[in-house]
């Protein structure tokens, strides 16, 4: 990555036309330079249409990432659901790769009241299978388990960093809002943000800080974790100190706004970051 790029989770709300290619063009018109393909309900781009999306991204100089389907649990108690989860990760990553996306994120698993170590091994084994298939077929894309917003979901930062140490082509997608919500209000200070990035650098190296995939939004939470997303200025998310830490660590990569007003917050973050 050449710099820190800012963009939207999906097609901007203000897009006049329809379709992903039009959304990419709208991102560029707004002055943003990234967009996340939202496959959260289904993989809605065909293999045949993927080259058109890649061409649109290259023409507009917009970096693409991807969010996979919500219906994934590599620790399910039902074998068929694990098989389906691996298929969903693979399908989203394959199409995202054909679209030119460099990174695909997803929520990997639920603890299901089991020991974290057992869940970690289930996630690792499932991902190894998917990674092998993608590699055998020549799909060059980084899989990014996302830090999750509830304590019942597998995926705090330490767990995902550990997995990234063990598997090639795996890195974290750090959703700072989720980390704030899953701890019911912690992980929201300058010192805590520094601690997070220090962990990434110490365990995964400078290369990981040069290739970040970040999600950010305002967030409403309870003592049980995430409830729903908000606009940043309507939340207690300490995004200004977070921006300062990003600048201090000189990170590069992609920041995706998942606020309700996706492009407004993306533009605000981009502007404030540029003024630091």
N, C-alpha and C positions, 0 to 999 in steps of 0.2 A: 504494500500500500504506500502511496506517495504522501498521504496526509490523512487527517481526520475528516471524513465525509459525513454529511448529514442528510437524512431523508425520511421517507414516510413508510409506515406499515401499510402497504397496499397503495392503490390508486388514490391520488389526492382528492379530497372531497370536492374541490372546485373544478375538477376536470370537466370540460364541456361535453366531450364525446364519450364513447365507451371503449372498452378493451384495454388490455395491458400495454400495448404499444403506445396508445394515446396517453395512458397514464405516465409512461416514461417521458414522453415529450412534454407533458405538463410539469413534471418534476423539474426538467431543465428550464422551462419558461419561468418557473418560480425562483430559479437561482439555486436550487438544491442540486445535489449530485449523487443521490443514492435512493433506492426504492427496494422494499421487501416484497417478494412475491408471496401472496397469502394463500397457502394451500391448506388452511386450517380446517375447512369442511371437506374438501376434496381436492385432488390434483386437477385443476381446471384448465390446464394448458396441455394440448396433445403433443405427441412426439413430432408430428408434422408441422405444427405451428411454432415449436420452440425456436427454430432458426430465425424466424421473423422477429421474435422477441430479442434474441441475441443481437441481431442487426440494429434494431431500434436503440438498444442500450449502448452499443458501440457508436452509433451515429450521434447520439445525444451526450455521450461521455458520462453516462450514469452507471454507477456500480450497483449490481444486483446481489441481494441476499434472498433467502427463502425461509419461510416458517412452515414446517410440516403440519400434518394433521393433529388435531387434539386427541384423537382416539388411539392413543398409544400407551401401553403399559407392559414393559419388558419384564415385569415381576408379577404378572397376572397369575392367579391360581388355576387358570384354565389354559391348557396348552394351545388350543386353537386361537386364543386371543394373543398369545405371545407370537405365534406364527403370523397372525394378521398384523401385529405391531411391526414386526421386522419387514413385512412386505410394504407397509405404509411408509416406513422410513426410506426403504430402498426406492420406491416409486417416486417419492417427492424429491429425493436427492438426484435421481437419474434425470428427471425432467428439468430440475433446476440447473443441473450441469449443462444440459443441452441448450438451455436459455442463456448460458454464460455466467450464471451465478457462481460466486466463489465459496459460498458458505450456506449451509442449511441447518436451521435450528429446530428443536422440538423438545417437548416435555417427556422425559424418558420413562418414568415409572412412579408408582406409589409404593410406600413402605408396606402396606397391607398388614400393619402391626407386627412386622417381622424385624429381626435384627438388621441394623444398617449394613453390616458386613455381608450378610447373605444377599441383600438387595443389590449391593455393589457388584457382587460376582455375577448375578443374573444380568444386570445391565451390561457389564463388560462382555460376557459371553455372547449376548444377543448382538451387540454392536460389532464384535469381531466377525460374525457371520455376514452382516450387511456390508462391512468394509471390504471383506474379501471379494464379495460379488461385484461391488462397484469397481474395485481395482482390477479384477479380471476382465471387466468390460471396458476399461479405459476411461471411466468417469472420474475426473480429477476435481473433487469437491471436498471441503472440510466439513465433517459432521460436528455439530455443536450442541450437546445437551445444554439446555437453558437452566439457569438458576431459577428455582421455583418459588411461588409466593405463599405456599402453605406448608406447615410442618409435617403434614401427612404425605406430602410429595417428596420423592427422592430428588436431591439436587441442591444441596448447599454448595457454596463455592469450593470448600475444601474437597468435597467428594468429586466434583467435576474436574478440579485441577489434578487430583490423584489419577482419575481415569485418563486424563490427557497425557500424563506422564507415561502411561502404560501402552496406549494405542496410538499408532501413527495416523495422521490425518484426522485427529480429534483435538479440539480446543474448546474452551468454554464460550458460551454466549452469556455474557453477564448482564442480567436484568437488575439494575441497581434498585429499581422500585420494588421488585419481588423480594430482594434481600432485606429491604426495609420492612416490608409487610410481614414476611414470615417470622420475623423477630418482634412483631407487634410494636414497632417504633424505634428499634435500634438501627444500627448500620446507616446512620444519617448525619454523621459529623465529618469534618475535615480529617480528623485523625483516623476514623474508621475507613474512610475512602482510601486514604494512603495505605492503610494496612492491607486492604484488599489488593491493590495494585502491586504492593511489595510482595505479597504472597505469589501472585502470578509471575512476577519477574524472577523471584528466587527459585521457583519450582520449574518454570517453563522457559525461562530465558527472555532476553530482550526481544527475540523474534516474535514472541506472543504479544508483547506490547505494541509491536509494529503491525500487528494483524488482528485487531480487536473487532469483535462483533458485539455491539452494545444495544440494549433496549432501555428506553427511559420514558416515563410518563408520571403524571400525578397518580396517586393511588389511595383508595379508601380501604381501610383494613380494620380488623377487630383483633381480639386476643387470639383468635384462631387463624389469623393471616389475611391474605388478600380477599377483598370483596369485589371491587371493580375499579377500573381505571378512571382517572380524572384528568382535567387539564392541569398543567404544572402550577399555575398561579392560584388554583383552587385547592391545592393540597399542601401538606407540610413537607413535601420532598425538598430537601436542601440542595437543589440543583446548582446553585451559584457556587457553593464550596466544591461540589463535585466537578464543575467545569474548571475550577482553579487547580484541582488535583490532576485532572487530565492534562492541563497545560504544563504543570510542573513535571510530570512524567513523560511528556512529549510523545503521547501515544498516537498511533495511526490506526486507520481502519474505518469502520462504519458505525454510525450512531443512528438508530431507527427510533423515531418518535411513535409511541403507541398511545398517546393522549387522545382524548375524544376529538380534538381539533388538530389532527395529525400534522398538517402542513404548517399551521400557525406556530405550534410549539417547536417544530423542526427548524423553522426560520428564526425563531427567537433564540434557540440554543446556538445555532450557527452564528448569529450576529453577536451574541454575548461572548461566545468563545473567541471570536475574531478580535474583540476589543481588549482581551486580557493581555 
